[in-house]
Amino acid sequence: MSMVEDPVATVVRLLQKNIRVIKEDGSVASIHVSPEWYDRELFKNHDGQITVGLAESRDTKVEISGRLRRRVGSLRVNVWATDKPASSDSGKLMRNKMAEEVNRIVRQNRNKPNTTEYTFAGLGYPEGDPHKAFQTGASTEPMPESASWTELTSEEYQKIWYSDDQRHSKSHNVNGEYALMFFRFKIESRENTVKKIVLTFEGFGTAPAGNGVTTKVWNHVAGAWQNAQSGTGGADETITITLTSNLTDYIDDDGYVWLIARTTNPSDGSTPAILYCDYVSCAIAVNGITYLDIINFRDADRVDVKPFIYRTEFTLKSWCFEDIGGVF
């Protein structure tokens, strides 16, 4: 049964995935994003905090029968910072930078707050990150748990971080076998709230019998790679798999989605099959709010305590539409 995601969870994830604050010394600030409330102890390990809470939710009819309805939410987003002796940024400056990031993120994602794109940017072996990438050569498509897969090295991961023509390549020179890669994405939303999965592979493949890449997604219920999509180019092309039904079949019990890519044709033993990957991503859209905007914001500093607490409070407006059958 499809479920609606809590708007607070949606906004927390939106901010958490997109916020990037650069400190005056050039380092990336550590920002903790969570549901309400502020926790002074978190400043021991973080440069700033952002909390999200629901102030109000109103249900209005869109048509006279009441079958179609719009749920309008008012959300509190608070930005918190304080002076830290070891930091290159004052608490006030850190607060101002975070407030600018909240403005930027909400503006850029106004019409798609419920969509999260997962990529490998900044990730890689051996960090223990939830997203992983592997490679092998084989005559068939190995299952995700197969021991034949080898994880990419840190240097190889860096080549799939961005769509920038810095490609990782897997070459395999065994007769009748393909060059393969597969990618594991960790989904943070509850699987019953997901309404669409879009998996994207950017790259190409070469082999003696012809160019091309074939991608598939793992159905953990059927125990098979399914929904094949192929390209035929000898240069970068984007291959996309879009899923809108039976989505829980493609999100396993641990919250993983698995994508495989292989050369469409195998090696002949003399000329290798080579798979090139420039970029790969997994976009998840959930049932829930489909619009988010800023109504107002104000500074609300606490200067009656030591050290001072610098705070900016935002009021955000969200909405989602629903009918008797569910949210759309």
N, C-alpha and C positions, 0 to 999 in steps of 0.2 A: 504494500500500500504506500502510495506517495505521501510524503510529509512536507510541511513547510518549515524552513529553517528560521530560527529566532533571529530577528534583525540585528540584535546586539552581536551575536556570533558572526553574522555576515560582515558587519562594520569592523569588528575586531580583526578579522582575517584580512579584510581589505587594507587596513592601515598597516598591519603587521607585515604583510607581504610586499608593500610598496614603499614604506618609509625609508629614507636614506638621509641621514644628517651627517655632514662633514664638519669636524671640529677645526679649530684654528690651527692646530698642529698638523693637519692633513689626515688624521686618522678618522675612522668611521665610528660615530657615537653608538653606544649600546642603549637602545630604547626598548622599554618593556611595555607592551600593549596588552590590556586585559579588560575584562568586565570591571565595573565599579567594585571596590573603592581604592583610593590612594593608600599606599603602604610606605611609610617612611623608611622601613628597613631595606626596601628594594634599592634605595640610593647607594647602599654599600657596594653593589655590584653593577649598577646601571647609571648612565648619565642623565636619564630622564624617564618619565612615565607618561603613558596616555591611558585613560580609563574611559570606558563606554558604558552608558546605562540608558534604559528606556524611561523617558519622562511621562509619555502618554501615548495611547493608541486609540484611534477613532475609526469606527466602521460606518461607511456611508453606502447607500444604494446608488448604483449606476443606472439601473432601469427600474421602472415602476413596480415590477413583480418582485424585486429584491433578489432575483437569481444571480445577477451580476453585481458584485460589490467591490468597493475599493477600501483597503485598510491603510489608513494614513497614520504614520508614526512620528513622534517627536523624540529625538535622541539627544542625550547629553554626552558630549565628548570633552573631557578635561585634560589639559596638558599641564604637567607638573615638572618642576625642576628646582634645584637649590644650589647654592654655592658649594663647590668641592675644592679643597686646597690643592689637590694634585691635578685638577683639570685645567686645560688651556682655555676653556670657555667659562665665563661667569654663568651663574644660574639664570640670570635674566636673558643673556644672549642665547643660551641653550633653549630656554622656553620660546623665545622668538623664532628660532630656527625650526623647532618642532611645529609651532603654529603655522608657519609658512608651508611646511610639508603637508599638514592636514588640509589646508586650503588647496594645494596643488593636487593632492590625491583625489579629493572629492570632486574637484572640477573635471579632472581628466577621466573619471570613472562615473560620471553623473548618470549615464544611461545604461551602465552595466556593472553595478556594484555587486551583483550576485555571481559574477564570473571571475574565476581565479585561474591564471595561467602558471603552470609549473614548468620550470626549465632547469637546466643544470648550471646556470650562471653562478660562478663562485664556489661550486661544489666539486668534490672529487676525492678519490682514494688518498689516504686511508681515514678520512674524517668520520666515517660511520654515518654519513648522511642518509636520509630515508630514500632519496632518489639514487639509483645506481645504473651503470651502463656496463655491458659485457660484450664479448666478441668470441667467435669461434669459426671453424670451418667444418662442414658436414654435408652429407648427402641428403639429409632430411632436416626438418625444423625441430630442434631439441625442445623439450619441455622446459619451463622456467627453472625447475629444480635440478636440471641435468648438471652433472659434474664436469661436462665438457666446456662450460662457459668460463671465460677468464675475464676478470674485471679490468677495465681500462686503468692505466697508470695516471698519476696526477697530471703529467704533461699531455697525455692523450685526452683527458677530460677537458683541458683548457681549450682544445680545438673545437669542442661542440658547445661551448658556452653561448656563443652569439652567432647570428647570421652575418658572417664577416669574411667569407671565402678562406678562412683558416680551417681546413678540413682534416678530420681524422680519417685514415684509410685502413681497411683490413684487406690484405691480399692473401689468397689461398690458392695453392697450385697442386691440387690432387684431382686426378681425373674423375669426373662425375660429381664433384663436391662444390658447394657454394661457399661464398664468404658471407658471414652473418653477424649481425649485432642485435642485442635486445636491451630494452630500457624499462626500468622499474620506476613508477611514480607512486608516491605516497599521498593519498587523498585525505584531507583533513575533515571534510564534511561527512556527516552521517550518510551512509549509502542510500537510505530511503528518501533523502532530500534531493538527490542528484537528478536533474532532468535532461542533461545533455553532456556527452563526452566528445571532445574533438582532439584527436591525436594527429600531430603533424610531423612529418619527416622531410628534411631538406637535404638533398644530396643526389647521388647518382651511382650507377653500377656499370662496370664493363666486364665483358667475358667474350670468349671466342665466337660463340653463337649469336651474340648481339648484346646491345646495351640494355639497361633497365634495372629498376629496383621494385621488389614486391614487399609490401608491408601487411601485417596482420595483427589482430589483437587477441589476447588469450581469454577464452571463455572457461572460467575455472569450474563451472557446473558441468559443461560438456567435456572438459579436459582436452580442449583442442584449440588450435590457432584458427581464427575465423575472420570474416569480413575483409577479404583480400582486396587491396588496391595497388595498382601497378603504374609505373612510368616506363618510358622507353628512351629517355634522353641519355646522351653522353656528356651532359653538363648539368649543373644544378637545376633541379626541379623540385617543386613542393608537392608532396603526396599526403593526402588527408583522409583519415577515417573518421566519420561522424556517426555517433551512436545516440539514438533517442528512445529506444525501447529495450526492455529486459536488461536495464543497466546494472542491476545487482548481480547479473551473471558475469559481468566484466570487472567487478570490484570484489576482490577476494576477502576472506574473513579477517585479514590483517589490514584491509584498506588499500591494497595495492592494485594498480592497473599496469598491465604488461604489454609492451609493443615490441614486435620483432620486425627486422628488416633484413632482406637478403638480396644478393644479385639474382635477377630473374633467371639467368642462365649460369650453368656451372663451368668450372675449368675443364680443359681437355687434357690436362697433365703436362702440356707444353707451355701454354699461355695461361696465366693466372686469372681467376675471377677476383675483381677488386671492388669493394664496396666503399664509397666515400660518403661521409656524414659531415655536414656543416653545422646543422642545428636540429634540435628535436624538442617538442613541447607537448604538453597535455593541458587542455583547457577544460575546466569543470564549471558548468552552470547549475545552480541549485534553484529549487522552488523557493520563492521568497521575494524580497524587495527587488524591484526592477528600476527604481529611480531613487536618487539620493542627492540632496543639495543642502547648502548652508543657508540657514535663515539669518543668523547673527552670531557674533562672538564678542567677548569682552574680557579684559584683564581683571583678575580678582586675587591680587597678591596678598599674602599674609606677612605683614611686617611687624606683627606683635609677638613673633616667636624668633628664636635664634637657632640655626641660621634662617634667614628669610625663605619663605616658600613662594616661588613664582608660579602663578597659575593663569591659564587662559581657558575660559569656558566657551565652548561652541554649542549652539543649538542647531541640529540637523533635522531636515524633513525627509521622510522616506514614504514610499507607498508600494503596494502590490495589489493586483487585481485577482479576484477569485470568482468561481462559479460553484454550483452545487457539486460538480464533479471534482473540483480541486483548483489549485492556483495555476495560472498560466501567464 
